[in-house]
Amino acid sequence: MIDPRPWLEHLRRHLPIAREGSDPEGVHQARVAARRLRVWLELAGMRALDHDLAWLVRGAGRVRDLEVLLSSPQPKAFAAWLERELQEARAALLPMLGSPRTAALLRALSALPPVPIPEAEARLPRLERRLRRKAALWAREDTLEALHAVRKALRRLRYAREWLEHDTGDLKQLQDALGRVGDLGFTLAYLERFAQQGGKVSPAHRRRLEGDLQRALEGAREGWGEAGGW
C-alpha cells in the first residue's frame, strides 16, 4: 500500500514555517509536499483534491521564485527590487495559507485511504506517455515553454516512481539539468520586469545571464539525448 500520510504530515509541519516567513524552506517544502501529494492522487486514480493542491502550489510559486533569486548574489538595485517584490508576494500568500480552504484540504487529505501498489503501478505508464508527448513537443518547438512542460512531466514521473520505491537517479539528473534552464529563464524574466519598471540593468550582466542560459540549454539537450529521450 502507498500511504499519503507521511507527505501530508510534511505539508502540515511546513505550512507554519511558510507562514512565519523567515526560513525559505517553509514555502519550498510545502510546495514539494503538495506536488508529491498531487502525484499520489494520480496514482490513486483520484482527482477531487488535485485542483486544491494545484491552487496551493501556484499560490506559493512567486514567493519561491523570488526566494531562489535572492539566494544568490544579484546586482544591488535589482536585489532591492526583488526584496520588495518578495514582501508583496508573501503578503498575498499569507491569507491563502491560513484560509478555510487550506484547512479543509488538509482534513480531506487526511481521510484518504492508502492505494494498493498494483493499482498505482498500473497508472505509471500514463505518466511516462505524458513525458514522451511533452518531449516530442519540445523537439518540434524548442522553446523555454516547451522545455518547462517537459520539466514538470519529468518531475511528476520521478515523484511517481519514488512513491513506488523505484530507482530515480536518472530522472533526478535530468531534472537538475532542466532546472538550471528554468532558473536562468525566470531570472531573465524578472530582470526584464525590473527594467520595464525603470530599473537600470547592466548590459554586461544581461549578456552574461543570456550566455549562461544558452549553455544550460545545450547541457539540457545533451543530457536528454544521452538518456535516450525517453
VMD Tcl script that draws the C-alpha trace (Angstrom):
set ca {
  {0.00 0.00 0.00}
  {1.08 3.57 -0.71}
  {0.13 5.79 2.19}
  {-0.12 9.57 1.65}
  {0.17 10.39 5.35}
  {3.97 10.93 5.55}
  {3.85 13.69 2.93}
  {0.64 15.08 4.38}
  {2.41 15.43 7.72}
  {5.35 17.03 5.90}
  {2.93 19.58 4.49}
  {1.36 20.21 7.89}
  {4.78 20.77 9.50}
  {5.96 23.26 6.89}
  {2.85 25.40 6.48}
  {3.50 27.24 9.79}
  {7.14 27.80 8.75}
  {5.92 29.17 5.41}
  {3.51 31.49 7.22}
  {6.22 32.73 9.58}
  {8.39 33.61 6.58}
  {11.93 33.67 7.97}
  {13.04 30.29 6.55}
  {12.74 29.78 2.76}
  {12.48 26.04 3.35}
  {8.96 26.57 4.67}
  {7.49 27.56 1.32}
  {9.78 25.24 -0.61}
  {8.94 22.12 1.40}
  {5.23 22.94 1.47}
  {5.27 23.11 -2.34}
  {7.24 19.86 -2.60}
  {4.76 18.09 -0.33}
  {1.76 19.44 -2.25}
  {3.29 18.37 -5.56}
  {4.05 14.89 -4.26}
  {0.50 14.57 -2.96}
  {-0.83 15.57 -6.38}
  {1.14 12.69 -7.90}
  {-0.17 10.35 -5.22}
  {-3.71 11.34 -6.19}
  {-2.95 10.50 -9.81}
  {-1.54 7.10 -8.85}
  {-4.65 6.52 -6.74}
  {-6.95 7.48 -9.60}
  {-8.39 10.37 -7.59}
  {-8.93 13.87 -8.96}
  {-11.23 15.57 -6.45}
  {-8.49 17.37 -4.46}
  {-5.99 17.92 -7.26}
  {-7.36 21.36 -8.08}
  {-6.94 22.49 -4.48}
  {-3.37 21.21 -4.26}
  {-2.55 22.91 -7.58}
  {-4.02 26.15 -6.17}
  {-1.69 25.87 -3.17}
  {1.37 25.17 -5.34}
  {0.61 28.11 -7.66}
  {-0.04 30.45 -4.78}
  {3.38 29.77 -3.28}
  {5.18 29.84 -6.63}
  {6.01 33.53 -6.81}
  {7.40 33.53 -3.27}
  {9.56 30.53 -4.05}
  {10.88 32.04 -7.31}
  {11.88 35.23 -5.54}
  {13.49 33.37 -2.65}
  {15.56 31.35 -5.14}
  {16.66 34.53 -6.90}
  {17.68 36.17 -3.64}
  {19.62 33.10 -2.51}
  {22.38 34.02 -4.99}
  {24.22 37.34 -5.49}
  {22.32 39.89 -7.57}
  {23.11 43.48 -8.61}
  {22.33 45.80 -5.71}
  {19.40 47.70 -7.21}
  {17.89 44.51 -8.65}
  {18.22 42.76 -5.27}
  {16.45 45.63 -3.51}
  {13.61 45.45 -6.05}
  {13.39 41.67 -5.58}
  {13.11 42.13 -1.81}
  {10.16 44.46 -2.29}
  {8.55 42.01 -4.69}
  {9.09 39.20 -2.16}
  {7.41 41.14 0.62}
  {4.40 41.74 -1.62}
  {4.29 38.08 -2.63}
  {4.45 36.92 0.99}
  {1.67 39.32 1.95}
  {-0.50 37.80 -0.78}
  {0.35 34.23 0.26}
  {-0.39 34.54 3.99}
  {-4.20 34.65 3.70}
  {-4.09 31.60 1.46}
  {-2.02 29.53 3.88}
  {-4.34 30.31 6.77}
  {-7.57 30.10 4.79}
  {-10.52 27.78 5.43}
  {-9.86 26.26 2.01}
  {-6.38 25.13 3.07}
  {-7.69 23.77 6.37}
  {-10.44 21.86 4.55}
  {-7.90 20.49 2.10}
  {-5.77 19.11 4.92}
  {-8.81 17.48 6.54}
  {-9.90 15.92 3.26}
  {-6.43 14.55 2.52}
  {-6.23 13.00 5.98}
  {-9.37 10.99 5.26}
  {-7.98 9.31 2.13}
  {-7.06 5.62 2.35}
  {-3.77 4.18 1.08}
  {-3.73 2.95 -2.51}
  {-2.77 -0.66 -3.35}
  {0.58 -0.88 -5.10}
  {-0.72 -2.86 -8.13}
  {-3.30 -0.14 -8.80}
  {-0.63 2.55 -8.61}
  {1.77 0.57 -10.82}
  {-0.94 0.25 -13.47}
  {-1.21 4.04 -13.69}
  {2.53 4.66 -14.03}
  {2.65 4.23 -17.84}
  {0.30 7.18 -18.24}
  {2.89 9.47 -16.67}
  {5.58 8.02 -18.94}
  {3.44 8.66 -22.01}
  {2.81 12.23 -20.89}
  {6.54 12.84 -20.60}
  {7.12 11.48 -24.10}
  {4.38 13.75 -25.52}
  {5.89 16.82 -23.85}
  {9.35 15.83 -25.07}
  {8.08 15.45 -28.63}
  {6.61 18.95 -28.45}
  {9.94 20.30 -27.12}
  {11.75 18.62 -30.03}
  {9.41 20.33 -32.51}
  {9.25 23.80 -30.95}
  {12.47 24.08 -28.89}
  {11.10 26.87 -26.69}
  {11.55 27.56 -22.98}
  {7.82 26.99 -22.51}
  {8.02 23.53 -24.09}
  {11.08 22.68 -22.02}
  {9.28 23.80 -18.86}
  {6.43 21.42 -19.68}
  {8.96 18.59 -20.04}
  {10.47 19.54 -16.70}
  {7.06 19.35 -14.98}
  {6.22 15.99 -16.56}
  {9.66 14.68 -15.62}
  {9.20 15.76 -12.01}
  {5.80 14.09 -11.81}
  {7.21 10.84 -13.19}
  {10.10 10.98 -10.74}
  {7.74 11.50 -7.81}
  {5.52 8.66 -9.02}
  {8.46 6.30 -9.17}
  {9.58 7.38 -5.72}
  {6.10 6.66 -4.36}
  {6.55 3.17 -5.81}
  {10.14 2.92 -4.48}
  {11.67 2.66 -7.95}
  {15.13 3.97 -8.74}
  {15.04 7.59 -9.94}
  {18.70 8.55 -10.23}
  {18.47 9.06 -13.98}
  {15.38 11.23 -13.66}
  {16.90 13.34 -10.91}
  {19.97 14.07 -13.05}
  {17.80 15.16 -15.97}
  {15.58 17.23 -13.69}
  {18.61 19.09 -12.36}
  {19.79 19.91 -15.89}
  {16.38 21.21 -16.92}
  {16.02 23.05 -13.63}
  {19.14 25.09 -14.35}
  {17.48 26.28 -17.56}
  {14.32 27.13 -15.66}
  {16.16 29.12 -13.01}
  {18.00 31.19 -15.60}
  {14.84 31.69 -17.63}
  {12.86 33.17 -14.76}
  {15.88 35.22 -13.65}
  {15.90 36.92 -17.06}
  {12.11 37.30 -16.93}
  {12.30 39.12 -13.58}
  {15.20 41.20 -14.85}
  {13.04 42.26 -17.78}
  {10.20 43.26 -15.44}
  {12.66 45.25 -13.36}
  {13.84 47.10 -16.47}
  {10.27 47.77 -17.60}
  {9.61 49.45 -14.25}
  {12.56 51.76 -14.73}
  {15.31 49.70 -13.15}
  {18.80 50.02 -14.54}
  {20.15 46.77 -15.95}
  {23.81 46.36 -16.83}
  {24.04 45.14 -20.45}
  {27.06 43.07 -19.46}
  {25.10 41.36 -16.68}
  {22.23 40.59 -19.03}
  {24.60 39.20 -21.67}
  {26.26 37.03 -19.03}
  {22.91 35.57 -17.99}
  {21.89 35.00 -21.61}
  {25.16 33.19 -22.25}
  {24.62 31.04 -19.15}
  {21.12 30.22 -20.38}
  {22.36 29.12 -23.78}
  {24.99 26.88 -22.19}
  {22.37 25.43 -19.83}
  {20.08 24.74 -22.79}
  {22.86 22.93 -24.60}
  {23.54 20.88 -21.49}
  {19.85 20.01 -21.12}
  {19.59 18.91 -24.74}
  {22.76 16.84 -24.43}
  {21.59 15.22 -21.19}
  {18.22 14.43 -22.70}
  {19.85 12.85 -25.73}
  {22.19 10.74 -23.60}
  {19.22 9.50 -21.59}
  {17.64 8.16 -24.77}
  {14.99 10.87 -24.99}
  {12.53 8.76 -23.01}
}
mol new
graphics top color blue
foreach p $ca { graphics top sphere $p radius 0.5 }
foreach p [lrange $ca 0 end-1] q [lrange $ca 1 end] { graphics top cylinder $p $q radius 0.2 }
display resetview
